[in-house]
Amino acid sequence: MGEIGKDTKGIFFDVDDTLYDHLQPLSQALKKVLGADEDFPYEAVYHRFRYYSDLLSARHGGVNAGGAEQDLQDMRVKRAMLALADFGIEVTKAEAERIQGEYLQGQFQITPFPEAVRLIREIQAAGHVAGLITNGPAEHQWAKIKALGMDQVVPPSHIYVSGAVGYDKPDPRLFAHVNERTKTEPSSSFYIGDSWRNDVVGALAAGWTSIWFNHRQVEPETDHRPHYFAASYRELASILLP
């Protein structure tokens, strides 16, 4: 790889619920297993689902590493039970396993937000480094990246999956690894993601510019302060390519 110019930005995106609508496969799973109707609080449940996913992953550590498949499955089942319990919905372990199975299957029937592909191409055309950083087992996340067609948009050398690297967001070592491999600097690196714990806190700890993609309009979880807030790709474009 050639030298990165001093004015070149490193702009990296989260994958789940940043490049595509991550709510859709969960909604379909809840409809199929629980018979949830149109009045069900899908988006609120999704937020708690992601909250517990991030929390349990952080508590466990290494859940996305190779050989941790049973721990990962246990975490996935527990997050569904905890998220639904917050809304007074008690499900059995077997039901939670069914929800997870349907949710997992639906994750590969996805398409990216059209604006996401457009913005990434504009970033590349402006001479900046564009890439992806995502938590999860390597094989699973790469399957989603390929289902989205993002491997045809972003060079594989600029795609980083925590299960392959060995560190999970929000660990700043993951971001440092990306800087080292892409020859970018933290001071000129941007990270865009929807997860408060993983994306906002992680980027700030790494010394990156943090952009919270809060398109679901949820509340901050701590007193950390991202550098920018964006609720749409139009807003992201105005921040990244002024």
C-alpha positions in Angstrom: 0.0 0.0 0.0 1.3 3.5 -0.8 1.8 6.3 1.6 -1.3 8.0 2.9 -1.3 11.8 2.2 -1.5 14.2 5.2 -5.0 15.4 4.1 -6.3 11.9 3.7 -9.0 10.7 6.1 -9.5 7.1 7.2 -13.3 6.7 7.3 -14.6 3.5 8.7 -18.2 2.2 9.1 -19.9 -0.3 11.4 -22.0 -2.9 9.6 -25.0 -4.0 11.6 -27.7 -1.3 11.6 -25.3 1.2 10.1 -25.0 -0.2 6.5 -28.4 -1.9 6.5 -31.6 -2.2 8.5 -30.7 -4.7 11.2 -34.2 -4.4 12.7 -35.8 -6.2 9.8 -34.5 -9.8 10.5 -35.3 -9.5 14.2 -38.9 -8.2 13.5 -39.5 -11.2 11.2 -38.2 -13.6 13.8 -40.5 -12.2 16.5 -43.4 -12.4 14.1 -42.7 -16.0 13.2 -42.0 -17.3 16.7 -44.2 -15.2 18.9 -46.9 -14.2 16.5 -46.1 -10.5 17.2 -48.5 -8.1 15.4 -48.2 -4.6 14.1 -48.6 -3.0 17.5 -45.6 -4.8 18.9 -42.8 -2.4 20.0 -40.3 -3.8 17.5 -37.8 -0.9 17.5 -37.8 -0.5 21.3 -37.2 -4.3 21.7 -34.5 -4.1 19.1 -32.7 -1.4 21.0 -32.7 -3.5 24.2 -31.6 -6.5 22.2 -28.6 -4.7 20.9 -27.9 -3.3 24.4 -27.8 -6.7 26.0 -25.8 -8.1 23.0 -23.0 -5.4 23.6 -23.2 -5.8 27.4 -23.0 -9.6 27.5 -20.2 -9.6 24.9 -18.1 -7.1 26.8 -18.6 -9.1 30.1 -17.6 -12.4 28.5 -14.7 -11.2 26.4 -13.5 -13.2 23.4 -17.1 -14.4 22.6 -16.4 -13.8 18.9 -13.2 -15.8 18.8 -12.8 -19.1 17.1 -13.7 -22.0 19.4 -16.2 -19.9 21.5 -19.2 -21.0 19.5 -21.2 -22.4 22.5 -20.4 -19.3 24.6 -21.6 -17.1 21.6 -24.8 -19.1 21.3 -25.5 -18.9 25.0 -25.0 -15.1 24.9 -27.4 -14.8 21.9 -30.1 -16.7 23.6 -29.7 -14.8 26.8 -29.9 -11.4 25.1 -33.2 -12.3 23.5 -34.7 -13.4 26.9 -33.4 -10.3 28.7 -34.6 -7.9 26.0 -38.1 -9.3 25.9 -38.3 -9.5 29.7 -37.8 -5.7 29.8 -41.2 -5.5 28.1 -42.9 -8.0 30.3 -42.6 -10.8 27.8 -41.2 -14.0 29.3 -39.9 -16.6 26.8 -38.5 -20.0 27.4 -34.9 -20.9 26.4 -36.3 -23.0 23.6 -38.4 -20.1 22.3 -35.3 -17.8 22.5 -33.3 -20.4 20.6 -36.0 -20.4 17.9 -36.0 -16.6 17.7 -32.2 -16.6 17.4 -32.4 -19.3 14.6 -35.0 -17.3 12.6 -33.1 -14.0 13.2 -29.8 -15.6 12.1 -31.4 -16.9 8.9 -32.9 -13.5 8.1 -29.5 -11.8 8.4 -28.5 -13.0 5.1 -31.5 -11.7 3.2 -30.4 -8.1 3.5 -29.6 -5.2 1.2 -27.5 -2.1 2.1 -29.0 1.4 2.4 -28.6 2.8 -1.1 -27.2 6.0 0.4 -24.5 4.0 2.2 -23.0 2.7 -1.0 -23.2 6.1 -2.6 -21.4 7.8 0.3 -18.6 5.2 0.4 -18.0 5.6 -3.3 -17.9 9.4 -2.9 -15.4 9.0 0.0 -13.2 6.9 -2.2 -13.5 9.3 -5.1 -12.3 12.1 -2.9 -9.1 10.2 -2.2 -9.9 9.0 1.3 -9.6 5.5 2.8 -13.0 3.9 3.3 -13.4 0.7 5.3 -15.5 -1.4 7.6 -15.0 -2.5 11.2 -17.5 -5.0 12.7 -17.8 -7.2 15.7 -18.6 -10.9 15.3 -17.2 -14.3 14.3 -15.2 -13.9 11.1 -17.2 -16.4 8.9 -20.5 -15.0 10.0 -19.7 -11.4 9.5 -18.0 -12.0 6.1 -21.2 -13.9 5.0 -23.2 -10.7 5.8 -20.7 -8.4 4.1 -20.9 -10.6 1.0 -24.7 -10.7 1.2 -24.7 -6.9 1.2 -22.3 -6.8 -1.7 -20.0 -4.6 0.3 -16.9 -6.7 -0.6 -17.4 -5.4 -4.1 -17.5 -1.8 -2.8 -14.8 -1.8 -0.1 -11.4 -3.6 -0.7 -11.0 -6.7 1.6 -7.8 -5.1 2.9 -10.0 -2.4 4.5 -12.5 -4.7 6.1 -11.9 -5.7 9.7 -13.9 -8.4 11.6 -13.2 -8.6 15.3 -13.3 -12.4 15.4 -10.4 -12.5 12.8 -8.4 -9.7 14.4 -8.6 -10.9 18.0 -10.1 -7.8 19.6 -13.7 -6.7 19.9 -15.1 -3.2 19.8 -14.9 -1.2 22.0 -11.3 -2.3 22.7 -9.1 0.5 21.3 -6.6 -2.2 20.2 -8.9 -3.1 17.3 -8.9 0.5 16.1 -5.1 0.7 16.6 -4.7 -2.4 14.5 -6.8 -0.8 11.7 -4.6 2.3 11.8 -1.5 0.2 11.6 -2.7 -1.9 8.7 -4.1 1.0 6.7 -1.3 3.4 7.5 -3.8 6.0 8.8 -3.5 8.1 11.9 -6.0 8.3 14.8 -6.1 12.0 14.5 -7.5 11.8 10.9 -9.6 8.7 11.4 -13.4 8.7 11.7 -15.7 5.9 12.8 -19.5 5.8 12.1 -21.7 3.4 14.0 -25.0 3.1 15.8 -23.9 1.3 18.9 -23.2 3.6 21.8 -21.0 1.1 23.8 -19.1 -0.3 20.9 -18.9 2.4 18.3 -19.0 5.8 20.2 -17.1 4.7 23.3 -14.7 2.6 21.3 -13.8 5.3 18.8 -13.3 7.9 21.5 -11.0 5.6 23.5 -8.9 5.1 20.4 -8.5 8.8 19.8 -10.7 8.7 16.6 -13.4 11.2 15.6 -16.6 9.5 16.7 -19.8 10.0 14.6 -22.9 8.5 16.3 -25.3 7.3 13.6 -28.3 7.6 15.7 -31.0 7.0 13.1 -33.3 5.3 15.6 -33.2 8.4 17.9 -32.3 6.6 21.1 -30.8 8.2 24.3 -27.0 8.1 25.1 -26.1 5.4 27.6 -23.2 7.3 29.4 -21.8 10.8 29.6 -19.3 10.2 26.7 -19.6 12.9 24.0 -19.3 11.9 20.3 -17.8 14.5 18.1 -20.8 14.4 15.7 -24.4 13.2 15.6 -26.1 12.0 12.4 -29.5 10.6 11.8 -29.3 10.1 8.1 -26.8 9.5 5.3 -27.3 13.0 4.1 -26.1 14.3 7.5 -23.2 11.9 7.4 -22.2 13.2 3.9 -22.3 16.8 5.2 -19.9 15.9 8.0 -17.5 13.8 6.1 -17.4 15.6 2.7 -18.2 19.2 3.5 
